[in-house]
Amino acid sequence: MPTPIKYVQLTNKEFVRQKLIVDKLSPAQLAKEIGCPRSSVDWVIKRYLSQEEASQVRLERVHKGKIK
C-alpha cells in the first residue's frame, strides 16, 4: 500500500509554479501557507521546476538580529 501524501498541494506542478513564479511567493512563504516544512518546498522546486524556472523563484533570507 502506498504511503499517503501529507501535502497534496505540493504534488500539483501548476499550483507550485503559479505560487512561486507568477505570485512571487518565496519558498518560506509557500511552506507557511501550506503548513509544511521549507525543505519540502525546496525538494519540490528541484524536482518539478526547470533550472530556468528555479532561477526565477524569489529567495528570502532571514537575518537574525545582532547580539549586543
C-alpha positions in Angstrom: 0.0 0.0 0.0 1.5 3.4 -0.9 2.2 6.0 1.7 -0.4 8.7 1.9 0.7 12.1 0.7 0.7 14.6 3.5 0.9 17.9 1.5 -1.2 17.3 -1.6 -0.8 20.8 -2.9 2.9 20.1 -3.5 2.1 17.3 -5.9 0.4 19.8 -8.2 3.1 21.2 -10.5 1.0 24.0 -11.9 0.0 25.1 -8.3 3.7 25.3 -7.3 4.7 27.1 -10.5 1.8 29.6 -10.0 2.6 30.4 -6.4 6.4 30.6 -6.8 6.8 32.2 -10.2 3.6 34.1 -11.0 2.5 35.1 -7.5 6.2 35.7 -6.5 5.9 33.9 -3.1 9.2 32.8 -1.6 9.6 29.1 -0.7 9.3 30.0 3.0 6.0 31.9 2.4 4.6 28.9 0.4 5.6 26.5 3.1 3.9 28.6 5.7 0.7 28.9 3.6 0.6 25.1 3.1 1.8 24.3 6.6 4.7 22.2 5.6 8.5 22.4 6.2 10.5 24.7 3.9 12.7 21.7 3.0 9.6 20.1 1.3 9.1 23.1 -0.9 12.9 23.1 -1.7 12.6 19.5 -2.7 9.6 20.2 -5.0 11.5 23.1 -6.7 14.4 20.8 -7.5 12.0 18.0 -8.7 9.4 19.9 -10.7 10.9 23.2 -11.9 13.5 23.6 -14.7 16.7 25.4 -13.9 15.4 28.5 -15.7 12.1 28.5 -13.6 14.0 27.8 -10.4 16.2 30.8 -11.1 13.0 33.0 -11.1 12.0 31.9 -7.6 12.3 34.7 -5.1 14.6 33.7 -2.3 14.1 35.2 1.1 16.8 35.5 3.6 16.1 35.7 7.3 18.7 37.8 9.2 19.0 37.4 12.9 19.4 40.5 15.0 22.8 41.4 16.2 23.8 40.3 19.6 24.6 43.3 21.9 
